[in-house]
Amino acid sequence: MGGTEHLTVRREGATLVLTLNRPEAKNALSPAMLVGLYDGWLEADADDTIRSIVFTGAGGSFCAGMDLKALAGKGMEGERYRDRLKADPDLHWKAMLRHHRPRKPVIAAVEGYCVAGGTEMLQGTDIRVAGESATFGLFEVRRGLFPIGGSTVRLQRQIPRTHALEMLLTGRPYTAREAAGIGLIGHVVPDGTALSKALEIAEQINSCAPLAVEAVKASVYETAELTETDGLAAELKRGWPVFDTADAKEGARAFAEKRPPVYKRH
């Protein structure tokens, strides 16, 4: 199991928990964090005993965005990760879920600040839980910058365009309740409980057939921008083989025998 000084990795049963761990900087992104994140996504993809991923932050914050000083190479912090970043110029985008989509469901557990790059990474997750005091927003225009982590493309596809444009063009902060109201997040929970709620959802996913879960997730994203006719054809192509798996047969037997199914991913 990997990890770096700014990204911790642990297992909770069949769930891989990735935690941004730079609380003194509100978990602003650093080279060590980006390399650790990317390796975490790859670990989840490669390990079939992992059925879900929970993505969170330490110290009461999710992520306050990029640490431009650290990423520009000021000082020696993270020096040993620069070779990885140079070897793969796309690594930071993969780490931030701009150019990589994990096979397994990703559940975000947000406390505190989830702004700028934090809100951009959030858009690469599948299910989102936030504590009541969490803060969201894309502040780039206020600083003369551009939210190049994917927000001008993804946000309007995830929430109504009027809300997406307001968030992008005003650069103002949003409360958790506001974020839930426009559909950016799915659950608002008491402060300090976002991780436990995310793990609860993960456990519900873990109890389902993993091949079916992965196929359903893939189909949702594959068909998002297709016409209905093309989408239905793509869904059939993706979904029909699932019915011929041993897991599908186990699900039917368990239902008939009124017992919990035991899925083995085959």
N, C-alpha and C positions, 0 to 999 in steps of 0.2 A: 504494500500500500504506500502510495507516494505522499506528496505534500512538500511544502517549503516553509520557511520561517513566516511567510505571510499568507499561507493557505494550508489549513489543516484538513485532513481526510480521515474519516472514521466510518465504521460500519454500525448500523442499527438493524440487525437481522439482514433482510434482503435489500435494505436501503443504504446507498452510499451518501454520506453527508459531507458536503464541501462547504467549508467555512472560511470566508474572508477574514484574515486575522491580523489586522493592523489597526487596532482600535484607537491608538493615539493619533491617527490621521483620519479617523472616521472611515477606515478601510478604503482610502483612496488607492487607486490601482498603481501597482509598482511592477517592475520586471519579475520579481519573485512571485508575486501574486498571479500574474498572467501565465507564467510558465506552469505554476502549480495547478491553475484552473484548467489549462489545456490538457495537461497530463491526467487530471481527474476525469474530464469528459471521455478521454480515450480509454481510461481504465474501466469506466462504466460500460462503454460500448463493447469492450473485449471480454468482460467477465459475465458469463451467463447466469451466475448466481446472484448478480445484482439485477433487481427488477424495477427499481425506481431511484431517483436522485433527489435529495433535498439540498437546496442552495441557500445559504444564509450568511450572516455576518456576525462577528464577535463584538462584544462591548457595547451593545445597544444601538449599533448602526448597521445598515446594510452596505452601502457604498456611496461615497460622496463624489465619485467620478475619477477622472484621471489625475494622477500626481505628475504634472508636467515637468517639474524639476527632476523627479526621479527618472522619468522616461527619457528625458533629454540627456541623461548621463552625468548630472551634477553630483559630485561626490562619489564615494566608492560603494554605496549601498546597492546591492543587487548586481555587482560587477560580474559575478560568475555566471549570471543568467544571460548576459548579453550575447554570448556565442550562440545560444539557442535562438534568440530573437533575430540575429543576423542570418543564421542558417535558414530560417523560415520566416521571410518578411511578412507572411500572412498569419503568423502565430497569434499575434495580439487580437486579430479579428476573430479567429477561431475560438480563442479563450473567452471572448466577450459574446459568443454565440451569434456573431454576425455572419460568419462563413462556416459555421458548423452547427448541425442539429443532432443532438444525441438520439440514439435509437430509443432509449428508455424515457419515460415521462420525467420531467423536471418540475419540481414544486419549489417555488420561491417562498421563503419565510423572512419577512421584512420587519425590522424594528428600526426606528429612528430614521436617519437620512438615507434616502434612495433617490438621489438626484443626479442630473447630468448623465455620466456614464453608467451610473446605477440604474436609472430609469431606462437607459438604452439596453442594458443587459437584461433587465426585467422582461422586455418585449421578446426575448429569445426563450423565455420559460413557458411552460404549458399551463400551470395552475399557480395561483398567487394568493398568499395569505399575508396580512399586515396587522401589526399592532395599532391600536387606536391613535397613538401619537406619531406614527410614521409620516414622513414628508416626502413628496414626490415632485418632480419637475425637471424640465429641460431648460437650463439657465443660459445656454450658449449664446443666444442672441443678445443678452444683456452684457456679454463680455466681448462682443464682436466676433464670435466664433460660430461654427456650424456644427449641428449634431450629426456628425458623420458616422456614428455607430449604427445607422440604419433607421433612425426615427422618422425621417421624412418619407420613408417608404412603408415601414411596418405600422406606424401608429395609426394611420388612417384606415388600415385594414383591420385593426383590432378594436377601435372605438369609432364613434361617428366622426366624420371629417370635421364638422364644426368644432368639436371638442379637441380634436387633434391639432387643428390650426391654432386654436386659442392657446393650447399648451406650448406649441412650438413658437408662436409669434410674440407672446407676452413674456415668456421666460419666468412666469410667476410660480411660487410654490403651491402645491395642492395638498390638502389634508388627506388622510386615509379615507374618510367618509366621502370626500369629493371624488377621489380616485375610484372608489367602489361605485359611486353614482354614475360615472361615465363609462364604467365597464373595464377599467384598466386592471383592477384587482377583483378577486372573487369573494374574499372573506375579510372582515374586520373583526379582530378579537382583542381582548384585554391586553394591554402592554405586557410584554414578557412571556406571552403564550403563543406567539406566532410559530415558533419551532415545534412545540408540542402538537399544535393543530396540523402543521404540515406533515409531521410524522404519522399522525392519525390517518390523514388522507393517503399517505404513502402505503401504510399497512393495508388499507382497503384495496389499493391497486395491486399490492403484492399478493393478495389472496386470489386474484384473478389469473386466468391463463396467460402466461407471458407472451406467447406467440400471438395470441389474439390482441393483447394490449398493444404490442408494437405495431401490428398491422393496422389497427384502428388509428393510432397516432399518425402513422405514415400516410394513411388515406386522407385524413383530415387536411394535412398540409399539401399533399399532392393535388388535391381537387379544389383547393381554395380559390384559385383564379381561373378555373375551367368553366366552360358552359355547363349547364345542367346535364345535357346529353353526354358530353365528353367526361364529365365528372362521374356519372353513373357507370359508364363503361370502365373507367379507371378503378372505381370502387369494386366492381365485379372481379376485375383482374387481380386486384390486391386481396380481396376478401374470400373468394371462393376456395383457394387452396387451404385456408384455415380449417374448413369443414372436414378435411381429410387427415387432420393431425391426430395423433394419439391423445393430445390434450382435449380435443373436441369430443372424442369418444369417452374419455374419463369424465368430462363434464356431464354428458348424458347419463352415464352409469350412476354417478353420484346423485344426480337429481332423482333418478328412478329409485335409488336405494335410500334416499333421504339422509344423506351424509355429506360432510364437507368434501369437496374434491381435493385430490392430491395431484398437482400439476408438476410435470417433470420436463417441460419445455421440449416436446417432440411430438 
